[in-house]
């Protein structure tokens, strides 16, 4: 890579040095920038040809430079002869003006080191194209090395030569004297131009009908640059020192031979013995072998044979050559017509341009792009001709690469984009909009192409608006989204609302429907669907257009209409339109199909949502707060998940803490000592229950013969509360943990309220039959009081109703029942308080643990004394915890 860059750098440096050394100081450089060396031509290929630009106008030119270093080997006299000959040729060319002669843009300028003049842009000389690369840059440019002449180029080039010679011979009465490939220049458009008038001979009697030309005798001692190319000279020029217009025609015949024979002339000439060579040549021409012209096309072979005739009078003149059938080629005639267009009126031009699209495909691309295209674009200055020229220009653009389009076509099209008259210009552009958007750079699309589309939508002509609306969907995929959203769609909506033409309104709706797929969902919902409700007319075509947009939006996979919009806006609008009196039966049915589809989807979506919501609610209701189910977790919002995480963290901390220790409080006093005895008895027998930890401790073993079998607990908080406890009337019993505290929530320090019940069925088969007698006697006690205490027929009472009451009278059942051992049964008139101070949810109604019929023997009642209450301070504290 580095070596290649170095080579390129050295080449550029060398070329720059050559240009600098050759042109430096020449007056031409004051007005023109000299570029790179591109070709060579002129007598002896002595002129180096550079591309260049005019500094003031940036017009492209070709700069011909003759470096005087080339003739340093000659004596001063010979140098002067060469310089004078070259000057004379350029000066003669500058005076002559004709389309077939090379056009001089700036006359010859001489400096100490070089001669220089400027012409129209040039590609190369015919000699370069035919393989003669003398005085070319090294390496030879690829465009010259790989250049091959097409048949149409050759035919039209030779026709141009004949026309140029006709102008010289008939117009200015001049013989060129040195017509050869090195003096034929191909300009940038591919036209063949004549130069090299160094040895031209003018008629001595130009006013007479028969011109008379005086030639000079051949001087072999002169430098080659002071003599014409002998291989292309007519024999009479050397042998008889005479010439006329027929001598140029002989030269034309040799040029034709060279073109079809890889640049080789008919005969090779020994320049050291020129006279002997021409004598031999004369003999060969007199008896010309057919093999000599084998490679020349058959249709022109006889004419070339006549041009190479020894007798000048036999040779056809230039006018006759322009009329031979060989040049009746469609391509050659087309190119010839282009060259004469300046002579035609608009009607003739328009007829020609109408038929041109049939001819263009038959021509080589190089000919079309570099020869025909410049002629077409030059007509853009004539607005009346633009509608006829523009289709051909766009047809050529289709065959060009994007780079060629940008470089050769777009600069000429840009002004045409802004033309509004005649209207056909806009129509033609709209029909080729896909081509323009494909090959035009994004910046030019934004600045030139799309503004033209916008003007078409706002044009006063209904036909243009219709065409524009019909064409827009064909290239909508090539329009960038911001332009479509901010410029195109608003203009389509405006055209629909403001027009008085039904066709424009319907086409606007159709256009919107076709380009919906290029829009995003929310733009359609926010901008397109509300716009449909603003359309004032109710013609069936308009209503069906509105229905079509709703249907496309509703059914499109990328778009779709949310059910909220369906319910609140779309369906009400469609329902109101569906009953319009202008609709026929089929149109009404079309509305109803779409409406039913919308209703079905709305029903399905909302039903699905409600079902999912119901499932989520059920999962939330029956799942643990700290371990929500996976579907519920997935349905939670981010904030809910964060809050749930905090709650789980707090719950974890609570579970890791030690159980709350009971607080020591004074026992509540009562005026009824017997009630104290009952309470003390209850407290004494519940000490083990209240001292149990809420943590998961080991389950104690059952007391022999006195407990019920424990049931599994569903609450982790009370899972261990199954230790044997006393119920105050019977020996110690095992309580089911599920009935003691399921779902208890802390309501204060050391307090629990709301004991839950369990629905599991207890097993009473494990109740012991070993029970101690009550009091000092062995009489079995009456258990009717317990019957009242544990049956569910009594109404519940609140905690306040269980508080201290006034001192009972002498007939109080509590005193009578507990005053003697014989009457140990209690008859409570109100519903008793459940275990833990909770109203009756534990043993009276919900929990069937305690049925009186399960107790078959009398329960021994322990003796209760006043001292017993005082000695049980911890029991009193527990009572305070339980009863508040």
Buried (B, 14 or more C-beta within 10 A) or exposed (E): EEEEEEEEEEBEEEBEEBBEEBBEEBEBBEBBBBBBBBBBBBBBBBBBBBBBBBEEEEBBBBBBBBBBEBBEEBEEEBBEBBBEBBBBBBBBBBEBEBBBBBBBBBBBBBBEBBBBBBBBBBBBBBBBBBBBBEBBBEEEBEEBEEBEBBEBBBBBBBBBBBBBBBBBBBEBBBBBBBBBBBBBBBBBBBBBBBBBBBBBBBBEEEEEEEBEBEBEEBEEEEBEBBBBBBBBBBBBBBBEEEBBBBBBBBBBBBBBBBBBBEBBBBBEBEEEEBEEBBEBBBEBBEEBEEEBBEEBBEBBBEBBBBBBBBEBEEBBBBEBBBEBEBBEBEBBBBBBBBBEBEEEEEEEBBEBBEEBEEBBEEBBEBBBBBBBBBBBBBBBEEEEBBBBBBBBBBBBBEEBEEEBBBEBBBEBBBEBBEBEEEBBBBBBBBBBBEBBBBBBEEEBBBEBBBBBBBBBBBBEEBEBBBBBBBBBBEBBEBBEEEBBBEBBBBBBBEBBBEBEBEBBBBBBBBBBBBBBBBBEBEBBBEBBBEBBEEBEBEEEBBBBBBBBBBBBBBEBEEBBBBBEBBBEBBBEBBBEBBEBEEBEEEBEEBBEEBBEEBBEBBEEBBEEEEEEEEBBEEBBEEBEEEEBBEEBBEBBEEEEEEEBEEEBEEBEEEEEEEEBEBEEBEBBEBEBBBBBBBBBBBBBBBBBBBBBEBBEEEBBEBBEEBBBBBBEBBBEBBBBBBBBBBBBBBBBBBBBBBBBBBEBEEEEEBBBBBBBBBEBEBEBEBBBEEBEBBBEEEEEBBBEBBBBBBBEEBEBBEEEEBEEEEEBEEEBBBBBBBEEBEBBBBBBEEBBBBBBBBBBBBBBBBBBBBBBEBBEBBBBBBEBEEEBBEEBEBBBBBBBBBBE
